[in-house]
Amino acid sequence: MLEFLTDVKKATPIQRKKELWDIEGILKDRLNQKFKFDLRPIKDNVKIGSFKTKADKMVFNFKNEYVIVDVEELHQYLKKNKLKDVNLENLISELEWNIILPKS
C-alpha cells in the first residue's frame, strides 16, 4: 500500500491503539488530500472495525489488489441497514466512494 502514497506518516503506537489508524498520506495520482488509513488485516474473512476510528479510509488487502472504502460512508451504510457483517463485493457496488488499486 505504501507504494501508492506520498507524504507518508506512520501512526504512533498510541494512535494505532486509541485512534485505530495505521498510516497517513496522499494517494498518488488519485487524490490531493491527506487521509488516515486503517490497514488492519482481514482475519478469518473478517475485518474488525470500530465506529470510534479516526481513520478516513479503510483498506482491504487482497492477493492481487487493495480495496479502499470511505469509513464515514461505510459506517452510515452499516447503521442504515442495521448490519454487522457485510460482503466486500456488496460494499463496492453499494458505496459511492471506493478505489481499487491493483498490486504490481
GROMACS elastic network, one bead per residue, 0.5 to 0.9 nm:
[ bonds ]
;  ai    aj funct       b0    kb
    1     4     6  0.56683   500
    1     5     6  0.71880   500
    1    39     6  0.87357   500
    1    59     6  0.86843   500
    1    61     6  0.84395   500
    1    66     6  0.73615   500
    1   101     6  0.87966   500
    1   103     6  0.84383   500
    2     5     6  0.52926   500
    2     6     6  0.79715   500
    2     8     6  0.78221   500
    2    23     6  0.87493   500
    2    25     6  0.88281   500
    3     6     6  0.80402   500
    3    28     6  0.86785   500
    4    26     6  0.82246   500
    4    27     6  0.57237   500
    4    28     6  0.56031   500
    4    29     6  0.86195   500
    4   101     6  0.83941   500
    5     8     6  0.64570   500
    5    24     6  0.85841   500
    5    25     6  0.56885   500
    5    26     6  0.52658   500
    5    28     6  0.54542   500
    6    25     6  0.56872   500
    6    26     6  0.51997   500
    6    27     6  0.65458   500
    6    28     6  0.62594   500
    6    34     6  0.89500   500
    7    24     6  0.78704   500
    7    25     6  0.52392   500
    7    26     6  0.62833   500
    7    34     6  0.81032   500
    8    23     6  0.67920   500
    8    24     6  0.55560   500
    8    26     6  0.72962   500
    8    34     6  0.88929   500
    9    22     6  0.87836   500
    9    23     6  0.56931   500
    9    24     6  0.50584   500
    9    25     6  0.63827   500
   10    21     6  0.88919   500
   10    22     6  0.60921   500
   10    24     6  0.62905   500
   10    25     6  0.87982   500
   11    14     6  0.78179   500
   11    15     6  0.55468   500
   11    16     6  0.58492   500
   11    20     6  0.89996   500
   11    21     6  0.67038   500
   11    22     6  0.51337   500
   11    23     6  0.55149   500
   11    24     6  0.74015   500
   11    36     6  0.88961   500
   12    15     6  0.50822   500
   12    16     6  0.61664   500
   12    17     6  0.86232   500
   12    22     6  0.81615   500
   13    16     6  0.50823   500
   13    17     6  0.62125   500
   13    18     6  0.85847   500
   13    22     6  0.89419   500
   14    17     6  0.51587   500
   14    18     6  0.58894   500
   14    19     6  0.77057   500
   15    18     6  0.52623   500
   15    20     6  0.65182   500
   15    21     6  0.68007   500
   15    22     6  0.79027   500
   15    54     6  0.89710   500
   16    19     6  0.56979   500
   16    21     6  0.51953   500
   16    22     6  0.57663   500
   16    23     6  0.89228   500
   16    38     6  0.88976   500
   17    20     6  0.55697   500
   17    21     6  0.80341   500
   18    21     6  0.85816   500
   18    52     6  0.86157   500
   18    53     6  0.80379   500
   18    54     6  0.87506   500
   19    22     6  0.89917   500
   19    52     6  0.72085   500
   19    53     6  0.53325   500
   19    54     6  0.50820   500
   19    55     6  0.73603   500
   20    37     6  0.89221   500
   20    38     6  0.67029   500
   20    40     6  0.87237   500
   20    49     6  0.86177   500
   20    50     6  0.80260   500
   20    52     6  0.77660   500
   20    53     6  0.50043   500
   20    54     6  0.62483   500
   20    55     6  0.65902   500
   21    24     6  0.81007   500
   21    36     6  0.62493   500
   21    37     6  0.56024   500
   21    39     6  0.71445   500
   21    40     6  0.81990   500
   21    53     6  0.69495   500
   21    54     6  0.64617   500
   21    55     6  0.50634   500
   21    56     6  0.85067   500
   21    57     6  0.89454   500
   21    58     6  0.87678   500
   22    36     6  0.72292   500
   22    37     6  0.59174   500
   22    38     6  0.53895   500
   22    39     6  0.59425   500
   22    40     6  0.76623   500
   22    55     6  0.81422   500
   23    35     6  0.83768   500
   23    36     6  0.57563   500
   23    37     6  0.54104   500
   23    38     6  0.71748   500
   23    39     6  0.77141   500
   23    55     6  0.88503   500
   24    34     6  0.66222   500
   24    35     6  0.54202   500
   24    37     6  0.59878   500
   24    55     6  0.86808   500
   25    33     6  0.80500   500
   25    35     6  0.55693   500
   25    36     6  0.66572   500
   25    37     6  0.80252   500
   26    29     6  0.89310   500
   26    30     6  0.83324   500
   26    31     6  0.64817   500
   26    32     6  0.61095   500
   26    33     6  0.57664   500
   26    35     6  0.63383   500
   26    36     6  0.89424   500
   27    30     6  0.55107   500
   27    31     6  0.54155   500
   27    32     6  0.71153   500
   27    33     6  0.78938   500
   27    34     6  0.77803   500
   27    35     6  0.83538   500
   28    31     6  0.66298   500
   28    32     6  0.77836   500
   29    32     6  0.79258   500
   31    34     6  0.81107   500
   35    55     6  0.75096   500
   35    56     6  0.57704   500
   35    57     6  0.70445   500
   36    54     6  0.74458   500
   36    56     6  0.51696   500
   36    57     6  0.63787   500
   36    58     6  0.86760   500
   37    54     6  0.88673   500
   37    55     6  0.52842   500
   37    56     6  0.60691   500
   37    58     6  0.56964   500
   37    59     6  0.67496   500
   37    68     6  0.87774   500
   38    41     6  0.89850   500
   38    49     6  0.89004   500
   38    53     6  0.84339   500
   38    54     6  0.88162   500
   38    55     6  0.57460   500
   38    56     6  0.78428   500
   38    57     6  0.63128   500
   38    59     6  0.59880   500
   38    60     6  0.88568   500
   39    57     6  0.89699   500
   39    58     6  0.66023   500
   39    59     6  0.53619   500
   39    60     6  0.72080   500
   39    61     6  0.78377   500
   40    47     6  0.73916   500
   40    48     6  0.79663   500
   40    49     6  0.87996   500
   40    58     6  0.84590   500
   40    59     6  0.77644   500
   40    60     6  0.82039   500
   40    61     6  0.88596   500
   41    46     6  0.86048   500
   41    47     6  0.65299   500
   41    48     6  0.85060   500
   41    59     6  0.85404   500
   41    60     6  0.72356   500
   41    61     6  0.69291   500
   42    45     6  0.57908   500
   42    46     6  0.52210   500
   42    48     6  0.75363   500
   42    60     6  0.71753   500
   42    61     6  0.75070   500
   42    62     6  0.88744   500
   43    46     6  0.52417   500
   43    47     6  0.63038   500
   43    48     6  0.82729   500
   44    47     6  0.83358   500
   46    85     6  0.81895   500
   47    60     6  0.79849   500
   49    52     6  0.86273   500
   49    53     6  0.76749   500
   49    58     6  0.87817   500
   50    53     6  0.56130   500
   50    75     6  0.88163   500
   51    54     6  0.86466   500
   51    71     6  0.87198   500
   51    72     6  0.87831   500
   51    75     6  0.68752   500
   53    56     6  0.82824   500
   53    71     6  0.84577   500
   54    71     6  0.89974   500
   55    58     6  0.71056   500
   55    70     6  0.89955   500
   55    71     6  0.69554   500
   56    69     6  0.87290   500
   56    70     6  0.62127   500
   56    71     6  0.54846   500
   56    72     6  0.71416   500
   57    68     6  0.63543   500
   57    69     6  0.55654   500
   57    71     6  0.50743   500
   57    72     6  0.81786   500
   58    67     6  0.81802   500
   58    68     6  0.55860   500
   58    69     6  0.53788   500
   58    70     6  0.64060   500
   58    71     6  0.59767   500
   59    66     6  0.64888   500
   59    67     6  0.56846   500
   59    69     6  0.66606   500
   60    65     6  0.84101   500
   60    66     6  0.56381   500
   60    67     6  0.50379   500
   60    68     6  0.63348   500
   60    69     6  0.83327   500
   60    88     6  0.87798   500
   61    64     6  0.83384   500
   61    65     6  0.65472   500
   61    67     6  0.66949   500
   61    68     6  0.88303   500
   62    65     6  0.52717   500
   62    66     6  0.59251   500
   62    67     6  0.78144   500
   62   103     6  0.89583   500
   63    66     6  0.82897   500
   63   103     6  0.79868   500
   64   101     6  0.87349   500
   64   102     6  0.60295   500
   64   103     6  0.53258   500
   64   104     6  0.79734   500
   65   100     6  0.66798   500
   65   101     6  0.54769   500
   65   104     6  0.86381   500
   66    99     6  0.81060   500
   66   100     6  0.57182   500
   66   101     6  0.51049   500
   66   102     6  0.64235   500
   66   103     6  0.71090   500
   67    88     6  0.89033   500
   67    92     6  0.85383   500
   67    98     6  0.70811   500
   67    99     6  0.58780   500
   67   101     6  0.64578   500
   67   102     6  0.87684   500
   68    97     6  0.84809   500
   68    98     6  0.54629   500
   68    99     6  0.51283   500
   68   100     6  0.63263   500
   68   101     6  0.80944   500
   69    72     6  0.89804   500
   69    73     6  0.79740   500
   69    74     6  0.71658   500
   69    91     6  0.84663   500
   69    92     6  0.79703   500
   69    95     6  0.79113   500
   69    96     6  0.89376   500
   69    97     6  0.61766   500
   69    99     6  0.67303   500
   69   100     6  0.89431   500
   70    73     6  0.54450   500
   70    74     6  0.60972   500
   70    75     6  0.87129   500
   70    95     6  0.83990   500
   70    96     6  0.88282   500
   70    97     6  0.60154   500
   70    98     6  0.66407   500
   71    75     6  0.61068   500
   71    76     6  0.86108   500
   72    75     6  0.51642   500
   72    76     6  0.62355   500
   72    77     6  0.86100   500
   73    76     6  0.51200   500
   73    77     6  0.61334   500
   73    78     6  0.86544   500
   73    95     6  0.70349   500
   73    96     6  0.81324   500
   73    97     6  0.76261   500
   74    77     6  0.50815   500
   74    78     6  0.61969   500
   74    79     6  0.86579   500
   74    91     6  0.80222   500
   74    95     6  0.72774   500
   75    78     6  0.51031   500
   75    79     6  0.61418   500
   75    80     6  0.84772   500
   76    79     6  0.51841   500
   76    80     6  0.59304   500
   76    81     6  0.84572   500
   77    80     6  0.51862   500
   77    81     6  0.60612   500
   77    82     6  0.81777   500
   77    83     6  0.81458   500
   77    91     6  0.88115   500
   77    94     6  0.84593   500
   77    95     6  0.77972   500
   78    81     6  0.53498   500
   78    82     6  0.56072   500
   78    84     6  0.67346   500
   78    85     6  0.84728   500
   78    86     6  0.83365   500
   79    83     6  0.66128   500
   79    84     6  0.86888   500
   80    83     6  0.79849   500
   83    86     6  0.69856   500
   86    89     6  0.86870   500
   86    90     6  0.72149   500
   86    91     6  0.71363   500
   87    90     6  0.53070   500
   87    91     6  0.64295   500
   87    92     6  0.89326   500
   88    92     6  0.62469   500
   88    93     6  0.87613   500
   89    92     6  0.52028   500
   89    93     6  0.65123   500
   89    94     6  0.86461   500
   90    93     6  0.52782   500
   90    94     6  0.59499   500
   90    95     6  0.83978   500
   91    95     6  0.56375   500
   91    98     6  0.88677   500
   92    95     6  0.56661   500
   92    96     6  0.78426   500
   92    97     6  0.82821   500
   92    98     6  0.65670   500
   92    99     6  0.87885   500
   93    96     6  0.77237   500
   95    98     6  0.69313   500
